[in-house]
Amino acid sequence: MAISFDQALGNLPQHLALYSRRSSLLAANLANADTPNFKARDIDFRSVLARAEGSQMSLRTTQPGHLGGAGTAALKPQILYRIPNQPSMDGNTVDGQVEKAQFTENAVRYQSTMTFLSGRIKGLLLAIKGE
């Protein structure tokens, strides 16, 4: 019986990529907390995943010998500007406390997703070895 790694891993690799991208955005927000007119940016993670669940891309073959892919989710995050709770005089929309909280939450989610992915890979290795 063949093992489909795409099915076994699910969409955890795509989640990791999104968490990584969001981590970069949040770090940039924190780094520019004192930059005048800097606008804080973020990804609406829930809407990206909702879009990905609804639409699966399928690969099209151009030659008879090509293999058709199982399809992967189209996870193209839309980067949005964060609406500030309290606008600053210099036009900067970064709230350090909010950004730190979001960054910490994102890091915890990234780590937990990595733990789930590691568990699935260990399970696949046990299945391959026949243990």
N, CA and C of each residue as an Amber inpcrd file, in Angstrom:
protein
   393
   0.8410000  -1.1790000   0.0000000   0.0000000   0.0000000   0.0000000
   0.8840000   1.2390000   0.0000000   0.6520000   2.1330000  -0.9260000
   1.4690000   3.3350000  -1.0630000   1.0830000   4.3800000  -0.0240000
   2.0910000   5.0860000   0.4600000   1.8690000   6.1490000   1.4310000
   1.8910000   7.4780000   0.6920000   0.8220000   8.2430000   0.8410000
   0.7720000   9.5730000   0.2450000   1.2320000  10.5750000   1.3010000
   2.4040000  11.1430000   1.1040000   2.9310000  12.0900000   2.0780000
   2.0940000  13.3620000   2.1320000   1.5150000  13.7640000   0.9970000
   0.6580000  14.9520000   0.9900000  -0.5480000  14.7530000   1.8980000
  -1.1520000  13.5550000   1.8260000  -2.3020000  13.2800000   2.6760000
  -1.8760000  13.0780000   4.1250000  -0.7460000  12.4320000   4.3290000
  -0.2900000  12.1370000   5.6960000   0.0910000  13.4080000   6.4500000
   0.7140000  14.3490000   5.7670000   1.1390000  15.5770000   6.4340000
   0.0340000  16.6250000   6.4740000  -0.9690000  16.4560000   5.6260000
  -2.0780000  17.4040000   5.6080000  -1.6110000  18.7850000   5.1730000
  -2.1780000  19.8020000   5.7820000  -1.7940000  21.1640000   5.4260000
  -0.8800000  21.7830000   6.4830000  -0.2510000  20.9580000   7.3140000
   0.6690000  21.4760000   8.3240000   1.8650000  22.2180000   7.7210000
   2.4700000  21.7400000   6.6270000   3.5720000  22.5220000   6.0350000
   3.1410000  23.9130000   5.5730000   1.9180000  24.0390000   5.0410000
   1.4300000  25.3450000   4.6240000   1.1980000  26.2390000   5.8370000
   0.7270000  25.6540000   6.9380000   0.5390000  26.4390000   8.1660000
   1.8780000  26.9870000   8.6440000   2.9080000  26.1480000   8.6010000
   4.2320000  26.6040000   9.0330000   4.7230000  27.7630000   8.1750000
   4.4990000  27.6800000   6.8710000   4.9250000  28.7610000   5.9820000
   4.1900000  30.0610000   6.3090000   2.9000000  29.9640000   6.5940000
   2.1340000  31.1610000   6.9500000   2.5890000  31.7450000   8.2870000
   2.8150000  30.8710000   9.2710000   3.2950000  31.3620000  10.5690000
   4.6600000  32.0220000  10.4230000   5.5020000  31.4650000   9.5810000
   6.8270000  32.0470000   9.3580000   6.7110000  33.4250000   8.7080000
   5.8480000  33.5510000   7.7150000   5.6500000  34.8350000   7.0290000
   5.0890000  35.8790000   8.0010000   4.1350000  35.4340000   8.8430000
   3.5440000  36.3630000   9.8090000   4.5690000  36.7840000  10.8480000
   5.4320000  35.8720000  11.2330000   6.4880000  36.1900000  12.1920000
   7.4060000  37.2780000  11.6440000   7.7250000  37.2010000  10.3740000
   8.5640000  38.2210000   9.7380000   7.8780000  39.5910000   9.7450000
   6.5850000  39.6030000   9.4430000   5.8490000  40.8650000   9.4460000
   5.7860000  41.4810000  10.8410000   5.5110000  40.6450000  11.8420000
   5.4210000  41.1510000  13.2070000   6.7730000  41.6460000  13.7070000
   7.8470000  40.9580000  13.3290000   9.1860000  41.4070000  13.7120000
   9.5060000  42.7550000  13.0670000   9.0990000  42.9230000  11.8150000
   9.3190000  44.2030000  11.1410000   8.5210000  45.3140000  11.8240000
   7.3080000  44.9900000  12.2650000   6.5140000  45.9830000  12.9920000
   7.2290000  46.4050000  14.2690000   7.7310000  45.4360000  15.0280000
   8.4300000  45.7510000  16.2760000   9.7040000  46.5500000  16.0220000
  10.4090000  46.2090000  14.9590000  11.6530000  46.9180000  14.6490000
  11.4020000  48.3710000  14.2540000  10.2230000  48.6450000  13.7120000
   9.8980000  49.9970000  13.2520000   8.9220000  50.7150000  14.1780000
   8.9120000  50.3340000  15.4480000   7.9690000  50.9260000  16.4010000
   8.1870000  52.4280000  16.5710000   9.4040000  52.9180000  16.3460000
   9.6970000  54.3460000  16.5180000   9.8880000  55.0870000  15.1960000
   9.5850000  54.4340000  14.0920000   9.7430000  55.0600000  12.7770000
   8.5070000  55.8920000  12.4510000   8.6830000  57.1890000  12.1930000
   7.5230000  58.0250000  11.8570000   6.8250000  57.5340000  10.5940000
   5.5030000  57.5850000  10.6210000   4.6350000  57.2120000   9.5020000
   4.7230000  55.7440000   9.0990000   5.2950000  54.8790000   9.9490000
   5.3170000  53.4470000   9.6400000   3.9520000  52.8560000   9.9600000
   3.4380000  52.0680000   9.0470000   2.1250000  51.4440000   9.2230000
   2.3100000  49.9610000   9.5320000   1.7710000  49.5250000  10.6790000
   1.8740000  48.1230000  11.0890000   1.0990000  47.2420000  10.1140000
   1.6810000  46.0720000   9.7990000   1.0730000  45.1590000   8.8450000
   0.9140000  43.7920000   9.4780000  -0.0500000  43.0260000   8.9750000
  -0.3070000  41.6960000   9.5050000  -1.0530000  40.8720000   8.4630000
  -1.1680000  39.5820000   8.7400000  -1.8900000  38.6500000   7.8870000
  -3.1290000  38.1950000   8.6360000  -4.2670000  38.1620000   7.9530000
  -5.4720000  37.5970000   8.5420000  -5.4300000  36.0940000   8.2960000
  -4.8670000  35.3660000   9.2690000  -4.5840000  33.9460000   9.1310000
  -5.8580000  33.1300000   8.9050000  -6.9050000  33.4610000   9.6070000
  -8.1500000  32.6920000   9.4950000  -8.7490000  32.7760000   8.0930000
  -8.7210000  33.9500000   7.4950000  -9.3040000  34.0780000   6.1500000
  -8.4540000  33.3390000   5.1190000  -7.1430000  33.3260000   5.3050000
  -6.2690000  32.5920000   4.3800000  -6.5750000  31.1070000   4.4440000
  -6.7090000  30.5630000   5.6520000  -7.0100000  29.1410000   5.7920000
  -8.4060000  28.8030000   5.2840000  -9.3500000  29.6900000   5.5040000
 -10.7060000  29.4500000   4.9980000 -10.7090000  29.3960000   3.4760000
  -9.9560000  30.2930000   2.8470000  -9.8360000  30.2700000   1.3770000
  -9.1670000  28.9950000   0.9110000  -8.1430000  28.5520000   1.6400000
  -7.3900000  27.3630000   1.2410000  -8.2380000  26.1030000   1.3690000
  -9.0830000  26.0440000   2.3840000  -9.9380000  24.8740000   2.5710000
 -10.9630000  24.7650000   1.4480000 -11.4300000  25.9030000   0.9520000
 -12.4590000  25.9010000  -0.0710000 -11.9570000  25.6520000  -1.4740000
 -10.7170000  26.0240000  -1.7530000 -10.2180000  25.8900000  -3.1320000
  -8.9400000  25.0830000  -3.1570000  -8.9680000  23.9960000  -3.8750000
  -7.7890000  23.1650000  -4.0660000  -7.3270000  23.3280000  -5.5080000
  -6.0550000  23.6010000  -5.6680000  -5.5120000  23.7150000  -7.0070000
  -5.1600000  22.3230000  -7.5090000  -5.4280000  22.0440000  -8.7510000
  -5.0090000  20.7810000  -9.3270000  -4.0220000  21.0780000 -10.4520000
  -3.0780000  20.1860000 -10.6070000  -2.0610000  20.3590000 -11.6310000
  -2.5840000  19.8380000 -12.9660000  -2.2760000  20.5440000 -14.0060000
  -2.7050000  20.1510000 -15.3350000  -1.5220000  19.5370000 -16.0680000
  -1.7420000  18.4080000 -16.7060000  -0.6730000  17.7630000 -17.4560000
  -0.6830000  18.2910000 -18.8810000   0.5300000  18.4700000 -19.4280000
   0.6390000  18.9770000 -20.7940000   1.0680000  17.8970000 -21.7800000
   1.5710000  16.7840000 -21.2640000   2.0010000  15.6640000 -22.0970000
   1.3990000  14.3820000 -21.5330000   1.1750000  13.3700000 -22.3720000
   0.5680000  12.1360000 -21.8720000   1.4140000  11.4300000 -20.8020000
   2.7160000  11.6000000 -20.8020000   3.5740000  10.9160000 -19.8410000
   3.6990000  11.6220000 -18.4950000   3.1780000  12.8340000 -18.3860000
   3.2950000  13.5730000 -17.1300000   2.3480000  13.0260000 -16.0730000
   2.7850000  13.1160000 -14.8280000   1.9510000  12.6810000 -13.7140000
   1.1240000  13.8530000 -13.2180000  -0.1270000  13.5960000 -12.9220000
  -0.9840000  14.6240000 -12.3430000  -0.7630000  14.6800000 -10.8430000
  -0.6680000  15.8700000 -10.3010000  -0.4510000  16.0250000  -8.8650000
  -1.7490000  15.9110000  -8.0940000  -1.6080000  15.6450000  -6.7960000
  -2.7770000  15.5320000  -5.9350000  -3.4070000  16.8950000  -5.6820000
  -2.6430000  17.9500000  -5.8620000  -3.1600000  19.3000000  -5.6420000
  -2.6800000  19.8500000  -4.3200000  -2.4240000  21.1340000  -4.2950000
  -2.0100000  21.7910000  -3.0630000  -2.8590000  23.0120000  -2.8530000
  -2.9970000  23.3950000  -1.6310000  -3.8150000  24.5630000  -1.3010000
  -3.1150000  25.8320000  -1.7500000  -3.8780000  26.7470000  -2.2960000
  -3.3370000  28.0380000  -2.7300000  -3.3180000  28.9830000  -1.5390000
  -2.1960000  29.0600000  -0.8570000  -2.0910000  29.8920000   0.3400000
  -1.2810000  31.1390000   0.0280000  -1.9340000  32.1020000  -0.5350000
  -1.3010000  33.3870000  -0.8150000  -1.8650000  34.3980000   0.1730000
  -1.0960000  34.7170000   1.2030000  -1.6500000  35.6250000   2.2100000
  -1.7490000  37.0530000   1.7050000  -2.8520000  37.6770000   2.0500000
  -3.0200000  39.0930000   1.7490000  -2.5100000  39.8640000   2.9610000
  -1.5500000  40.7310000   2.7390000  -0.9610000  41.4990000   3.8320000
  -1.7840000  42.7660000   4.0170000  -2.3140000  42.9120000   5.2290000
  -3.1920000  44.0190000   5.5450000  -2.5170000  44.9840000   6.5020000
  -3.0450000  46.1930000   6.5670000  -2.5670000  47.1640000   7.5410000
  -3.3900000  47.0300000   8.8130000  -2.7170000  47.0730000   9.9510000
  -3.3950000  46.9540000  11.2370000  -4.0280000  48.2980000  11.6010000
  -5.2420000  48.2390000  12.0790000  -5.9390000  49.4500000  12.5300000
  -5.4930000  49.7290000  13.9600000  -4.9250000  50.9000000  14.2190000
  -4.4050000  51.1770000  15.5670000  -5.5180000  51.4340000  16.5800000
  -5.2590000  51.0210000  17.8260000  -6.1990000  51.3060000  18.9140000
  -6.1650000  52.7900000  19.2700000  -4.9630000  53.3510000  19.2210000
  -4.7940000  54.7670000  19.5390000  -3.7540000  55.3440000  18.5770000
  -4.1520000  56.2340000  17.6670000  -3.1930000  56.7880000  16.7080000
  -2.1450000  57.6530000  17.4010000  -0.9410000  57.6350000  16.8580000
   0.1330000  58.4450000  17.4320000   0.2700000  59.7480000  16.6550000
   0.9810000  60.6740000  17.2460000   1.1560000  61.9970000  16.6270000
   2.0210000  61.9300000  15.3650000   2.9700000  60.9770000  15.3200000
   3.8810000  60.9090000  14.1770000   3.3780000  59.9990000  13.0570000
   2.1540000  59.4610000  13.1780000   1.5890000  58.6430000  12.1130000
   1.9500000  57.1760000  12.1920000   2.7150000  56.7700000  13.1830000
   3.1080000  55.3730000  13.3550000   1.9310000  54.6200000  13.9790000
   1.5950000  53.4460000  13.4100000   0.4580000  52.6710000  13.9140000
   0.8800000  51.4390000  14.7090000   2.1600000  51.3280000  15.0600000
   2.6500000  50.1650000  15.8030000   2.3780000  50.3700000  17.2920000
   1.6920000  49.4140000  17.8960000   1.5000000  49.3810000  19.3460000
   2.3870000  48.2440000  19.8540000   3.4500000  48.5880000  20.5560000
   4.4400000  47.6110000  20.9840000   3.8710000  46.4460000  21.7680000
   2.9280000  46.7310000  22.6640000   2.3490000  45.6670000  23.4820000
   1.5050000  44.7080000  22.6420000   0.7440000  45.2520000  21.7300000
  -0.0770000  44.4060000  20.8480000   0.8260000  43.5590000  19.9600000
   1.8660000  44.1770000  19.4050000   2.7740000  43.4480000  18.5230000
   3.5020000  42.3230000  19.2610000   3.9550000  42.5990000  20.4850000
   4.6410000  41.5720000  21.2730000   3.6940000  40.4200000  21.5960000
   2.4540000  40.7410000  21.9340000   1.4730000  39.6870000  22.2260000
   1.1870000  38.8460000  20.9830000   1.0190000  39.5060000  19.8340000
   0.7690000  38.7870000  18.5830000   1.9710000  37.9250000  18.1900000
   3.1690000  38.4730000  18.3840000   4.3840000  37.7320000  18.0430000
   4.5140000  36.4870000  18.9200000   4.2310000  36.6320000  20.2200000
   4.3160000  35.4960000  21.1380000   3.2790000  34.4350000  20.7910000
   2.0560000  34.8670000  20.5210000   1.0090000  33.9120000  20.1340000
   1.3900000  33.1790000  18.8500000   1.9250000  33.9020000  17.8890000
   2.3350000  33.3000000  16.6250000   3.4600000  32.2920000  16.8440000
   4.4110000  32.6130000  17.7280000   5.5190000  31.6880000  18.0140000
   5.0150000  30.4100000  18.6690000   4.0490000  30.5300000  19.5690000
   3.4810000  29.3440000  20.2150000   2.7500000  28.4820000  19.1930000
   1.9930000  29.1080000  18.3230000   1.2760000  28.3520000  17.2810000
   2.2600000  27.6750000  16.3170000   3.3240000  28.3710000  15.9600000
   4.3460000  27.7860000  15.0870000   4.9550000  26.5560000  15.7520000
   5.3110000  26.6790000  17.0310000   5.9360000  25.5710000  17.7450000
   4.9880000  24.3880000  17.8810000   3.7200000  24.6380000  18.1690000
   2.7760000  23.5330000  18.3040000   2.5420000  22.8480000  16.9600000
   2.4780000  23.6160000  15.8800000   2.3340000  23.0240000  14.5510000
   3.5630000  22.1910000  14.2070000   4.7400000  22.6780000  14.5800000
   5.9720000  21.9230000  14.3460000   5.9520000  20.6060000  15.1320000
   5.4190000  20.6350000  16.3510000   5.3250000  19.4250000  17.1640000
   4.3730000  18.4150000  16.5170000   3.2140000  18.8850000  16.0280000
   2.2890000  17.9880000  15.3330000   2.9190000  17.3920000  14.0870000
   3.6160000  18.2170000  13.3180000   4.2600000  17.7460000  12.0920000
   5.3410000  16.7200000  12.4090000   6.1130000  16.9700000  13.4490000
   7.1510000  16.0300000  13.8630000   6.5400000  14.6880000  14.2660000
   5.4180000  14.7430000  14.9680000   4.7360000  13.5070000  15.3530000
   4.2460000  12.7170000  14.1560000   3.7300000  13.4080000  13.1660000
   3.2720000  12.7120000  11.9620000   4.4390000  12.0870000  11.2020000
   5.5450000  12.7940000  11.1390000   6.7160000  12.2530000  10.4430000
   7.2430000  11.0250000  11.1830000   7.2730000  11.0740000  12.5120000
   7.7040000   9.9030000  13.2940000   6.7750000   8.7230000  13.0540000
   5.4760000   8.9930000  12.9740000   4.5180000   7.9270000  12.6760000
   4.7340000   7.3230000  11.3080000   5.0490000   8.1670000  10.3180000
   5.3320000   7.6630000   8.9700000   6.6090000   6.8090000   8.9720000
   7.6140000   7.2450000   9.7030000   8.8610000   6.4590000   9.7750000
   8.6020000   5.0930000  10.4040000   7.7790000   5.0580000  11.4520000
   7.4250000   3.7630000  12.0530000   6.6660000   2.8850000  11.0810000
   5.7710000   3.4790000  10.2860000   5.0150000   2.7160000   9.3040000
   5.9260000   2.1880000   8.2000000   6.8880000   2.9900000   7.7770000
   7.8090000   2.5540000   6.7240000   8.6920000   1.4150000   7.2160000
   9.1520000   1.5340000   8.4660000   9.9910000   0.4780000   9.0340000
   9.1980000  -0.7760000   9.3690000   7.8900000  -0.6340000   9.5100000
   7.0460000  -1.7860000   9.8320000   7.0250000  -2.1130000  11.2960000
   7.2580000  -1.1470000  12.1390000   7.2830000  -1.3870000  13.5840000
   5.9330000  -1.1450000  14.2080000
